[in-house]
């Protein structure tokens, strides 16, 4: 392999001749090899948009000449067009705060800009990673800004639509199952009747409420600390640059980011990210409960509840012929568990901030992006390959509701709680229906019993 020699404050570094990155990226590649998990490209795209906005703002502010500004902008556009992706190859477990990520982006943009201007990679007299690409910036203000940008756009553009698709599927099933009366259950024991449609409406509303919390939290990310530079004081920057940069950024991304009213707070804390993690956790908790219920309702198919049947997507056993498992639900459950666990990581990392910066920002943004990505993908799969294909086993449901001893609850206003409880216990011990016991004991007339003990009226009355 051919090499070129780049230099930095620590001395000279051998860099692959064709690489667009430089010395600081190479040092990171040499030192940080813990996981093999690369920095998500969402971060790189957000950085490219921000660097382009900064180059244009610095030109408008009179700090950067037009020739360099245009070259930097063009290099950023290429990154946004998914070019040069192999140049962003850092491990996510790296030096704190994201300096390695920022410098990786700075070096790639600088060297590509040098080429655009007719020079050779590494000739930083033409375009310098720090002096020109990083002008008016610091990792300390750009990294929190980029985290907000990347996570906000991912949730807005992918996760929220995916959750809406899942909720739509649940709503459709709720309407489809509205007339199906079944046994309700509490403590995993038989309870008073409910319709399957109402059961599914509860799932939909839980997801709606969780999604609303996530959306509200996501909107908090619209405030970014760009222009704060090292510790929030705007050293080597100014308000005019920051306003220009935000305006250009919104034009590039077609969004509505705004300057944080207090840059110190946004740079010191990761509270906005923590709020998003909590929103993701609430969504995961809501969906996980839905998945748990579906696995119970489909259990059997002959020795369990067996009230619904899920779409069959693959064989369920390597030894038991014909066995089919609720595999798509299990996948969804695992995704939810991963998201909940990632929230714990974000919480611990947010707690790790000290004074003017949180050095654990890389692992915070990785977990948020990973959570939002897998939740987006899994929610669509869950809706399309599971929820939409759910069928009802009416015979099982009818058999269960007929023998539901909790139907005796409706007798309490007429015979009292104690007598109703006695009737329920007799029905359970003797394997009879509540109505059958009432007839044998001459409890009310048949017409009244038919009215009082009708499962459909009990399920829909309240």
C-alpha positions in Angstrom: 0.0 0.0 0.0 1.2 3.5 -0.8 1.2 6.1 1.9 1.5 9.8 2.3 2.7 11.6 5.4 0.3 13.8 7.3 1.3 15.9 10.4 -0.4 17.1 13.5 0.6 18.3 17.0 1.9 14.9 18.0 4.1 14.5 14.9 4.0 12.7 11.6 1.5 9.9 10.7 1.4 7.5 7.8 -1.9 7.7 6.0 -3.0 5.5 3.0 -2.2 7.5 -0.1 -5.8 7.3 -1.5 -7.5 8.1 1.9 -9.4 11.4 2.2 -9.1 11.3 5.9 -5.9 12.5 7.6 -3.7 12.1 10.7 -6.3 12.4 13.5 -8.6 9.9 11.8 -5.6 7.5 11.3 -4.6 7.9 15.0 -8.2 7.0 16.0 -8.2 4.0 13.7 -4.9 2.8 15.3 -6.1 3.2 18.8 -9.9 2.6 19.0 -10.8 -0.9 17.9 -13.1 -2.0 20.7 -16.2 -3.1 18.8 -16.0 -2.9 15.1 -19.3 -0.9 15.2 -18.9 2.1 13.0 -20.2 5.6 13.6 -23.7 5.7 12.2 -23.9 7.4 8.8 -26.8 9.5 10.1 -24.2 11.4 12.2 -22.0 11.9 9.1 -24.8 13.2 7.0 -25.9 15.6 9.8 -22.3 16.8 10.1 -22.0 17.3 6.3 -25.1 19.5 6.3 -23.8 21.5 9.3 -20.3 21.9 7.7 -21.9 23.2 4.5 -24.1 25.6 6.4 -21.1 26.8 8.4 -19.0 27.3 5.2 -21.8 29.4 3.7 -22.3 31.4 6.9 -18.6 32.0 7.3 -18.5 33.4 3.7 -21.4 35.6 4.4 -19.8 36.7 7.6 -16.7 37.7 5.7 -14.4 35.1 7.3 -14.0 32.5 4.5 -13.3 33.3 0.9 -15.8 32.3 -1.7 -13.5 29.8 -3.5 -12.9 27.7 -0.4 -16.6 28.0 0.7 -17.8 26.7 -2.6 -15.3 23.8 -2.6 -16.3 22.8 1.0 -20.0 23.1 0.1 -19.5 20.8 -2.9 -17.6 18.2 -0.9 -20.4 18.3 1.7 -23.0 17.8 -1.1 -21.1 14.7 -2.2 -21.2 13.3 1.3 -25.0 14.0 1.5 -25.3 12.2 -1.9 -23.8 9.1 -0.1 -20.4 9.4 -1.7 -17.1 8.8 0.2 -18.9 6.7 2.8 -15.9 4.3 3.1 -13.9 7.2 4.5 -16.0 7.3 7.7 -14.8 4.2 9.4 -14.3 5.1 13.1 -15.3 2.8 16.0 -18.2 4.2 18.0 -16.3 3.5 21.2 -13.6 6.2 21.0 -12.3 9.3 22.6 -15.0 11.2 24.4 -17.2 14.1 23.2 -16.9 13.2 19.5 -13.7 15.0 18.6 -12.6 12.0 16.5 -15.9 12.1 14.6 -15.7 15.9 14.0 -12.1 15.6 12.8 -12.8 12.7 10.6 -15.4 14.8 8.8 -13.2 17.9 8.7 -10.3 15.9 7.2 -12.4 14.2 4.5 -14.1 17.4 3.5 -10.8 19.3 3.5 -9.0 16.7 1.3 -11.9 16.4 -1.1 -12.1 20.2 -1.3 -8.4 20.3 -2.0 -9.0 18.0 -5.0 -11.9 20.1 -6.2 -9.6 23.1 -6.2 -6.9 21.2 -8.2 -4.5 20.3 -5.4 -3.3 17.0 -3.9 -4.6 15.4 -0.7 -2.7 16.5 2.3 -1.8 20.0 1.0 -3.7 21.8 3.7 -2.4 25.2 2.6 -5.3 25.0 0.1 -8.0 23.9 2.5 -7.2 23.2 6.2 -9.4 20.8 8.3 -9.3 23.1 11.3 -8.8 26.6 9.9 -11.3 26.4 7.1 -13.7 23.4 7.5 -14.0 23.8 11.3 -14.0 27.6 11.2 -16.2 29.2 13.9 -16.8 25.7 15.3 -15.7 23.3 18.0 -16.6 19.7 18.6 -18.2 20.9 21.8 -20.9 22.8 20.0 -21.1 20.9 16.7 -21.4 17.4 18.2 -24.5 18.2 20.3 -26.0 20.0 17.3 -25.4 17.1 15.1 -26.8 14.7 17.6 -30.0 16.8 17.7 -30.1 17.0 13.9 -29.5 13.3 13.2 -31.9 11.9 15.9 -34.6 14.4 15.2 -34.6 13.7 11.4 -34.5 9.9 11.9 -37.5 10.0 14.3 -39.5 12.5 12.2 -38.9 10.8 8.9 -38.8 7.1 9.7 -39.9 6.2 13.2 -43.1 8.3 13.6 -44.5 7.2 10.2 -43.6 3.5 11.1 -45.5 3.8 14.4 -48.4 5.5 12.6 -48.5 2.5 10.3 -48.6 0.1 13.2 -51.3 2.0 14.9 -53.4 2.0 11.7 -53.2 -1.8 11.6 -54.3 -2.0 15.2 -57.2 0.4 14.6 -58.3 -1.7 11.6 -58.3 -4.9 13.7 -60.1 -3.0 16.5 -63.0 -2.2 14.1 -62.9 -5.7 12.5 -63.2 -7.4 15.9 -65.7 -5.0 17.5 -68.6 -7.5 17.6 -66.6 -10.4 19.0 -67.4 -10.9 22.7 -64.8 -12.8 24.7 -63.6 -13.4 28.2 -61.7 -10.5 29.8 -58.8 -11.5 32.0 -57.1 -10.0 35.0 -54.2 -11.6 36.9 -54.3 -14.1 34.0 -57.6 -15.3 35.4 -61.1 -15.1 33.9 -62.8 -11.8 34.3 -66.0 -10.1 33.0 -66.6 -10.0 29.2 -65.0 -7.6 26.8 -65.0 -7.4 23.0 -61.8 -8.3 21.2 -62.2 -4.9 19.4 -62.0 -3.0 22.6 -59.0 -5.0 23.7 -57.3 -4.0 20.5 -58.5 -0.4 20.9 -56.6 -0.3 24.2 -53.4 -1.4 22.3 -53.9 1.4 19.7 -54.5 4.1 22.3 -51.5 3.0 24.4 -49.3 3.3 21.3 -50.9 6.7 20.4 -50.1 8.1 23.9 -46.5 6.8 23.8 -46.0 8.1 20.3 -47.2 11.6 21.4 -44.6 11.6 24.2 -41.9 10.6 21.8 -42.9 13.3 19.3 -43.0 16.0 22.0 -39.5 14.9 23.2 -38.2 14.9 19.6 -39.3 18.5 19.1 -37.0 19.5 22.0 -34.1 18.5 19.7 -34.9 21.4 17.4 -32.9 23.8 19.6 -29.1 23.5 18.9 -26.1 25.2 20.4 -24.2 26.0 17.2 -21.9 29.0 17.6 -21.1 28.2 21.2 -17.7 26.8 20.2 -15.5 25.4 23.1 -17.6 26.0 26.2 -20.5 28.1 25.0 -18.9 31.5 25.1 -18.8 31.9 21.3 -15.0 32.2 21.2 -13.8 32.6 17.6 -17.5 32.9 16.6 -20.3 35.4 16.9 -24.1 35.6 16.8 -24.3 36.7 13.2 -22.4 33.6 12.1 -24.7 31.4 14.2 -27.9 32.9 12.8 -26.6 32.6 9.3 -25.6 29.0 9.9 -29.0 28.0 11.3 -30.8 29.6 8.4 -28.6 27.8 5.9 -29.0 24.5 7.8 -32.8 24.7 7.7 -32.6 25.4 3.9 -30.4 22.3 3.4 -32.5 20.0 5.5 -35.9 21.6 5.0 -36.4 21.8 8.7 -36.9 24.3 11.5 -33.9 24.2 13.9 -33.3 27.2 16.0 -30.6 28.6 18.2 -30.8 27.3 21.8 -31.6 30.3 24.1 -28.8 29.1 26.5 -26.0 27.3 24.7 -24.3 26.4 28.0 -27.2 24.2 29.1 -27.4 22.3 25.8 -23.7 21.7 25.8 -23.4 20.8 29.5 -26.4 18.5 29.6 -27.9 15.7 27.5 -31.4 16.2 28.9 -33.1 16.5 25.5 -31.5 13.2 24.4 -32.6 11.7 27.7 -36.1 12.8 27.1 -36.1 11.1 23.6 -34.7 7.9 25.2 -37.5 8.0 27.6 -40.0 8.4 24.8 -38.4 5.5 22.9 -38.7 3.5 26.1 -42.4 4.3 26.5 -43.1 3.3 22.9 -41.1 0.0 23.4 -43.0 -0.7 26.7 -46.3 -0.2 25.0 -45.5 -2.4 22.0 -43.9 -5.0 24.2 -47.1 -5.4 26.2 -49.1 -5.8 23.0 -46.7 -8.5 21.9 -46.9 -10.3 25.2 -50.7 -10.3 25.0 -50.7 -11.6 21.4 -48.5 -14.5 22.4 -50.9 -15.4 25.3 -54.0 -15.0 23.1 -52.5 -17.3 20.4 -51.1 -19.8 22.9 -51.9 -23.4 22.2 -53.2 -23.9 19.7 -55.1 -26.6 21.5 -53.7 -26.5 25.1 -53.7 -22.8 25.5 -56.1 -19.9 25.0 -56.1 -20.2 21.3 -58.4 -17.3 20.8 -56.6 -15.8 17.8 -54.2 -17.2 15.2 -51.2 -15.2 14.0 -49.8 -15.4 10.4 -47.6 -18.5 9.9 -44.2 -17.2 8.7 -41.9 -20.2 9.3 -41.6 -23.6 11.0 -41.2 -23.4 14.7 -39.2 -26.4 15.7 -36.3 -28.5 14.5 -37.7 -31.6 16.2 -41.5 -31.2 16.6 -43.1 -31.5 13.1 -45.8 -29.0 12.3 -45.1 -26.7 15.3 -45.6 -23.0 14.5 -44.4 -20.3 16.9 -45.4 -16.6 17.2 -42.0 -15.7 15.6 -42.8 -12.2 14.4 -44.0 -11.2 17.8 -40.9 -12.6 19.4 -38.8 -10.5 17.1 -40.8 -7.4 18.1 -40.4 -8.3 21.8 -36.6 -8.6 21.4 -36.4 -5.2 19.7 -38.4 -3.6 22.5 -36.1 -5.1 25.1 -33.1 -3.8 23.2 -34.6 -0.3 23.1 -35.4 -0.4 26.8 -31.8 -1.5 27.6 -30.4 1.2 25.4 -32.4 3.8 27.3 -30.5 2.7 30.4 -27.2 3.2 28.6 -28.3 6.7 27.6 -29.4 7.5 31.1 -26.0 6.4 32.6 -24.1 8.4 29.9 -26.3 11.5 30.5 -25.4 11.2 34.2 -21.7 11.2 33.3 -21.5 14.8 32.2 -19.1 17.1 34.0 -18.9 20.8 34.0 -19.1 22.3 30.5 -19.4 19.1 28.5 -20.6 15.5 28.4 -17.8 13.3 27.0 -20.1 10.3 26.5 -22.1 11.9 23.7 -20.9 9.3 21.1 -22.5 6.4 22.9 -25.6 8.4 23.6 -26.2 9.2 19.9 -25.3 5.6 18.8 -27.9 4.1 21.1 -30.6 6.6 20.1 -30.0 6.0 16.4 -29.8 2.3 16.8 -33.0 2.3 18.9 -34.9 4.5 16.5 -33.7 2.4 13.5 -34.6 -1.0 14.8 -37.9 0.2 16.2 -38.8 1.8 12.8 -37.9 -1.4 10.9 -39.6 -3.8 13.4 -42.8 -1.8 13.7 -43.4 -2.0 9.9 -42.7 -5.7 9.9 -44.9 -6.2 12.9 -47.8 -4.3 11.3 -47.5 -5.9 7.9 -46.5 -9.5 8.7 -48.3 -10.0 12.0 -51.1 -7.6 13.0 -52.8 -7.4 9.5 -53.1 -11.1 9.3 -54.5 -11.9 12.7 -57.6 -14.2 12.6 -60.1 -15.0 15.3 -60.9 -18.5 16.5 -64.6 -18.0 17.2 -65.3 -21.5 18.5 -62.7 -21.2 21.3 -63.9 -17.7 22.2 -67.5 -18.9 22.4 -66.6 -21.9 24.5 -64.6 -19.7 26.9 -67.3 -17.1 27.3 -70.0 -19.6 27.9 -68.2 -21.1 30.8 -66.9 -17.8 32.2 -67.7 -17.8 36.0 -67.2 -14.0 36.1 -70.5 -13.6 34.4 -71.9 -13.9 38.0 -70.6 -10.3 38.6 -73.8 -9.1 36.8 -75.9 -10.9 39.4 -74.6 -8.9 42.4 -77.1 -6.0 42.1 -79.9 -8.6 42.2 -78.8 -11.3 44.7 -75.9 -9.6 46.5 -72.1 -10.2 46.3 -72.1 -13.2 48.6 -74.8 -15.1 46.7 -73.2 -14.3 43.4 -69.9 -15.6 44.6 -71.5 -18.8 45.8 -73.1 -19.3 42.4 -69.7 -18.7 40.7 -67.9 -21.2 42.9 -70.6 -23.9 42.3 -70.3 -23.3 38.6 -66.5 -23.7 38.8 -66.6 -26.8 41.0 -69.2 -28.6 39.0 -68.0 -27.6 35.5 -71.3 -25.8 34.7 -72.2 -22.4 33.3 -73.3 -19.7 35.7 -76.7 -19.6 33.9 -77.1 -23.4 34.4 -76.5 -23.1 38.1 -78.9 -20.2 38.4 -81.6 -22.2 36.7 -81.0 -25.2 38.9 -81.1 -23.1 42.1 -84.2 -21.2 40.8 -82.3 -17.8 40.9 -84.6 -15.3 39.1 -86.7 -16.2 36.1 -85.2 -17.4 32.8 -86.1 -14.2 30.9 -84.3 -12.1 33.6 -81.3 -14.5 33.5 -81.0 -14.3 29.8 -80.9 -10.5 30.0 -78.6 -10.2 33.0 -76.1 -12.9 31.9 -75.9 -12.0 28.2 -72.2 -11.6 27.6 -72.7 -9.3 24.6 -74.7 -6.8 26.7 -72.1 -7.0 29.5 -69.2 -6.3 27.2 -70.8 -3.4 25.4 -72.8 -1.8 28.2 -69.9 -0.1 29.9 
